[in-house]
Amino acid sequence: MSSSERKSVLERYSEKVADFIRPLMPDPLIFAILLTFATFIIVLAIFPPWKYNVSATNYLQWIVYNAWYGGFWNLLAFSMQMSLMIIGGYLISYHPWVYKNVIGRLADWPKNNKQAALVLALVTFITAYIQWGFSLIISAVLAREIAVKAYKKGVKVHYPFLAAVAYSGQGLWHWGLSSSAGLMLNTPGNPFTSVLKELWGVETIPLNMSIFNLYGFGNWLFVFACSVLIWYLLAPKTGPGIDEFLRKEEIEMELELMKEEEVKPATIGEKLDNWPGFLYIVGFIGLLALYFSYRVRGGFGFLDLNNVNFIFIVVAMFLYGKPSRFIRVFYESAKAVGGVILQFPFYAGIMGLFSAKFPAAGINAAQVIAFKLAAISTPLTWPIVCWLLSAVINIFIPSGGGQWAATGEFLLRAGHLVGAPVTKTLISYMIGDNTTNLLQPFWAVPLLMITGLKARDVMGYSIAFMLLYMIPIAIGLLLMPVSGSPFI
């Protein structure tokens, strides 16, 4: 019996999807540029200049300058927040103690590819709930370490498949503690304050009405359990190992980040560079700042984007101690955000195309799409409609916070219009934003850098998983109850 005949139906399914996607998947930057072209065409179809009697010159000025270029630089502050999320996760993942005692021990456990997929799925989903950037980096490092140790033991594990498992945490993170939309709406002075006050008479939405609601956390637990099972069933028994993608010297060399500097500080400047007191003092001040932030904000209001990032940086300061070590790894981690820096403005431009109001119509393209769908929705079907709409828009704006900034107002208004609880609108949006992360290579850039793989090696398996995990998502959105007293 041949190897292919011994594969299960799901194993053959994942391989067929991967084989289909592999030759089609371009570099993530090209993907962003192609999406930009597609967005221009969509906006042109929604607002054709001849329908509104707008001259070609004025229309070009609006769509190219006001909409696209006007949005190109709108997410610089948010880009920094997202970059710091990745760096914070990188700092902790690559600390020698964490790397040796956590990642190293986890990587030793799997004896075959299915066990490796199981370990990786558990790690990536649990850490994604805590913080998406941390999950993205630690899961990529763990996937590589599992593959390295398997190679040294002579065990054949499927390296691209493991990388896809490591990436899949990006499909469950938005319902967790680093939820961009949830934290944004829980932050005083957020961009939706006036909308919330108009519709529900409040200025913020506490997290017990979003990610900590039964509709949020219950759905996360259900999809989490189903997703771990899906990856285990999809996992092939064997496949191309790390040695088929990286040179032998790359596999066997020690990570430079793990090496301790042996040179004893000689000058005053070198001694200052290596004195732990600086980071410990700043870290203690940081803890005080976090305490007072919690005291002022209280409860769920404490967990906004800035505080989540600050917690990781403060923890890293205490872990590293010596400023020289902290600085070295911090600078190294900055390489992982190159894709964000390069591509984020293009997605901000796409966001601008969707969110810029067309003067002749007094509305933007995203609102036109959302309200047309809301018009055919009911309180029962709205979560499914909101989920699928957000999933499609996420292909063009693959940032949870960026997409929410562009679409949040019309989703809130549409959900209110059909009489759905605000909790269902928020969670459905978050799930939709996560779903198509699994076919969108934007956030895979740091993982690809760490694993040494290309997007075409990984994304086919990610898409195969996505198509199956959408089934429990749909079930949960329809059947999971909302706890507490949600706004109606």
N, C-alpha and C positions, 0 to 999 in steps of 0.2 A: 504494500500500500504506500503510495507516494506521500510526501510531506504535505502537499496541498490538499490531498484527500482526507488527511487526518485533522485538518482545521475545522473548527466549528463554523456554523452559519455566520455568527457575528464576527468571527475572526476574518472570514473571507469577505464579509461586507466592509470591514474597516480597510482592508487591503485594496479593495476595488475603488473605494472613495479616494484613498490616498493616491493610487495610480492615476485616477482621473484628474485630481487637483494638481499633482506635482508639475506637469509641464505647463499649466496655465498660470501658476502663481508668480507674479513679478516681485521685484524688490519692494519693500514697504513704501519707499518714497515714490516709486512709479505708481503704486496703488493709490497713494494720496493724490497724485497729479491726475490720474484717470478719473477719480471721484470728483475732482474739481471740474473737469470737463463735463462730466455727467450732470453735476449740479447746475452748471450754466444752462444746459439743455432743459432740465426740469423747470427751472425758474422761467426760462423763455416760454415754455409751454403753458405755464400757469398765468404769466403776465405777458402775452404777446403784444408788442408795441402797436401793431396795426389795430388791435381791438380797442385800444385806449387813445388812438390818434396822437401818439407820442412820436416825435421825430427820431430818426436813427441816431443822431448825435446825442440828443438828450437821453435816449435810452442807454446808449453805450456808456455815457458818463455815470448814469445811475448804477447799472449792473456791474461795471468794471471798477469805477472809482468809489462810489458811495457804498455799494454793497460788499463787493469782494475785497478791495483794498481797505475799505473802512473797517472791515472786520479783521483784517490780517494781523493787526497788532493788539487786538482787544483782549487777548488772554495771556499777556506777558506775566502778570502777577500770579495768575492761576498756574501758568507753566512752571513758575518757580516753586509753588506749593507742591505740584506734582513731582518735580525733580527732587525736592527734598524728601518726599515720601520714598522714592526709589533709593536715594542716598542713605536715608535712615535704615531701611531694610538691609542695604548692602553692608553698612558699618557693623551691624549686629551679626549678620550671617557670617562675615569674614573675620570676626574676632577669633583668635586662635583657640580660646577655651570653648566657644560655641562650636567652632568648626571641628574640633577634635572630639569633644564629649557628646555633642548632639548629632551633628551631621555625620561624623565618622562612624558612630555606633549605629545609627539608623542605616547607613549604607552597608554595614556588615551583615545585617539581618537577612535580606532577600537571598534565596538560593536559586531562583529562576525568574523569568520575565514576569510571570503573573504575580508573584510575591512582590517584585519590585514595583509593579504598577499599583498594587494595593497599598504599599507603604507610601509611595509618592502621592497617591490620591488623598489619603488621610492627611498627610502633612500639608499639601497645597490647599485643601479646602478649609482645614482648621485654621491655618495661618492666614488665609485670605479673609476669614471672618474677623480676625484681629486687625490686620492691616494689609491692604492689597500689594503695596510695594515690597514689604517684608516677605510676603508669600512669593511674589514673582522672583525675587533674588534667591531666597533660601531654597526654593523648590528647584530652581535651575542649578544651583550649586550641588544640591543633593542628587539630582538626576545625573550630573556629570560624575560625581563621586561614586555612585552606584555602578555606573558603566566602567569607570576606571578599575574599581575593585573586582568587578566581574571579569574584566579583561586579564587582570593579573592572576585570577584564580582559574582562568581558562573556561569560564562560564559565558555562554553567548546570550546577551540580552539585547533587545531591540532598542538601540539608542534613540532614533528619531521618535519612536512611539513613547518612550519615557519622557522625552522633552515635551511632547504634546500633553501628556498627563500633568507635567509640571506647570504648563501654561494654563491649564483648565481652571485653576483657581480664579482666573479673571472672569469666569462665568458665574461665580457665587459671591464675589467680594462686596458688591454694592448694597447687600442686605446686612452688612456687618458694621463693625465699629468705625471703619473709615469711610462710611457712606457719604459721598459728596453731596447728594441731594438732601439726605436726612440731616447731615450736620449743617449744611447751608441754611435750611429752613429753621433749624434750631438755634441759629446765631442771631442775636439782636442786630437790627439794622440791615438784615439781609435784603437782596434786591427785590424780594417778593412781599415785603412788609405791607405795602399799600394794597396789593391784591388780596392778601390774607385778611386784612382788616375790612376790606369792602365785602368779601364773600362770607367770612365767618366771624368777624369782629375780634380777631386776635392778630398778633404781630409775629408770632413764632409757632412752629409745630413741634412739641416735645417728642423725644424719641420713643416714649411709650405709646405714641400714636403712629409710629412708623416701624423702625427695625425691631423694637422690643414688643410690639404688638403681637398677639397670637397670629394674625394674618401675615406678619413679617417673619417672626422667628419660627413659627410652625411650618410655614412654607419652606424656609431655609433648611430646617431639619429633615423634612420629607425629601426635598430635592438632593440634599447632601447624601442621605442614605442610598437613594436610587443611583446617584452619580458614581459613588464608590463601586457599587455593584456593576454598573455599566462598564466602567473601565476594566474591572477584573474580567468580565466576560469578553470584552473586546481584545484583551491582551493576547497577542500571538505567543506561541510557546518559545519561539526563537526569532532571530532577525539580524540585520546588519549591526555589528557592534561598533564601539567607539573607534576601533582601529581602522574602520573603513572610511572615517571622516576626518580624523586627526592623525598627524604624524606621530611616530612612536616617541620621539623626544618630547612632544607636547603632552602626551599621556603620562609619561613617567616623571617628568620634572616636578619638583616641589613648587607649590605656589609661592611666588615672591612675597605675597602678603602675609604668609605664615612665618616667615623668617624673622627672628629677633636680631636686632643690631647688636653686634658684639663689641663695637668700638666704645671704649670708655670715654665719656665727655671730658675734654681737656680745657677748653676755654670757658669763660664766663657765659658767653652766648650759647654754647653747646649744653652747658649745665642747665641754663634756663629752659632750653628746648626740651630737656628731659625731666624737668621737675614736675612730679604729679600734682603738686599743690595747686597749680593754676587751674587744671581741669576740675579738680575736686572742689575748689572754692566756687568756680563758676557753676559747676553742677549743683552745689548746695543752694546757691542763689536761685538757680533754675527750679529746684524743688520748692523753694519758698514761693516763687512766682506761680507755679502750678497749684500750690496749696491755696494761695489767695484767689487765684482764678476760680478754683472749685468753690471756695467760700462765697465769692461774689455771685458766680453764675449758678452754682448749686446743681446737684443731680445730673440729669442728662444734658443740661445746658452747657456743661463743662467740655463735652466731647465735640469741639469744632475742629476744623482742618488744622488750624495753627497749633492747637494744644496737642493733637495727636502727633504731629511732626515734632513738636518740642519735646514730648515724652521720649521719643526714640533718640533724639540727639543727646538729651541729658543722660539717658541710660548708657549710651555709647561713651560719653565722657567718663563715667565711672568705670566702665569696662576697660577702657584703654589706658587711663591714667596718664601716661607720658604724652605730652603734646606732640612730640615728633612722630610717634606711632599713629596717633589719631589723625594727624594731618596727612600722613602718607597714605593711609587707607581712604581717607576722605577724598583726596585728589584722585586716587585710582578709581573710586566709585563714580566720580564725575564723568568718566568715560561712558558709563552705562546710560547716561541721560542724553547722549549726543543725538539719538534718534528723536527724542522729545523736542529738543531745541530746534532741530532741522525741520521736523514735520509739523509740529504744533501750529505754527503760523498758517500753514496751508489748510489745516482743519479749522482754524479760526476764520480763515477766509471763506470756507464752505459754510460755516456757521453764519457769517455775515450775509451770504447770499440767501440763506433760508430765513434769517431773522430781520433783515432790512425791510422796512415798509416801502412798498411801491407807491409813490406819491399819488399817482392817478387813481389807485384803488383804495388807499388808506389802510392797507393790511399787508402782512408779509406772507411769503409762500408757505411757511410752516403752518400758519394759522388757517390758511385755505384748506390744506390737507386735513388738519385735525378736526376742524368744524364740519367738514363733509362727512368724516367718519363718525363724529359724535352725533350727527343728525340721524344716523341709522343704528345707534347704540341704545341699550337699555341698562338699568342698574346691574342686571345679571351679566350681560355681554360686555359691558364697558371694560372690565379688567383684561379680557382677552384682546379687545380692540386696542386698548392703551399699550399693552405688552407688545403686540405685533408692530404697532406704529412706532414705538420707541426702538424696537429692534431694528427696523428698517432705517430710521433716522440715524441710529448709532453707527451704521456702516459709513455714513457721511461725516458724522461728528463723534468719533470714538473716544470721547471724554465724558465721564459721568457728570462732572460739574459743568463742563462746556456745553454738553447737550441740554442739561437742565436749564442753564442760563438762556439757551435759545428757545426751548420748547416748554419750559415749566409753566409759564403764565397761561398759555392756551390749553395745556393739559388740565391745570387746576380749574380753569373756567369751564372747559368741556365736561369734566367730571362733575362739577357742581350743577351744570346744566342738565345732565341726565339723572341727577339725584343719587350718585354713588358716594359712599363715604370717602372722605379725603384720604383715609388710610389705604383704601384699595387703589386710588389713583397713584399714590406715592410708591407703594410696593410694586404695582404693575409696571410703573415706569422703571424702577430700579432693576427689576428682572429683565425687562426688555433691553435696557442699556447693557446688561451683562451678556445676554444671549448671543448677540452677533459679535461680541469681542472674540468669540471662538472661531470666526472666519475672517476677522479683521487683524492683519499682522502688525498693526501699529504698536500695540503694547508688547509684542513679542520681541522687539528690538533688543532690550537688555538681556533677555533669555538667550537669544541667538548669539549675542556677543560672548556670553559665558560658555555656552555649549559648543560654539564653533560650527553650528549648523546653519543652513539657509532656510528661509521661510517655506520654500517649496518642499523641504524635507519633512516639515513638521505639520503644516496647516491641514493637510488632507486628513490626518488622524484626528485632529482637533474638530474638523467639520463633521466627520463621521460620528464623533461623540455628541456634538451639538444637536444633530438631527434626532438622536435618541433621547437626550435629556430634556428636550422640549415636551415630551409626552407627560412626564410627571409635573412639569411646570404648569401645563394647561389644566391638569386635574386639580392641582392645588389652588390655582387662581379661582376656579369655579366653586370648589367645595369647602375650602378653609374658611372658618368663621372669623369675624372681626371681634376682638375683645374690647372691653371698656365702653366708653361713650364717644364714638367717633363723630366728627362733624358731619352733618348731612346737608 
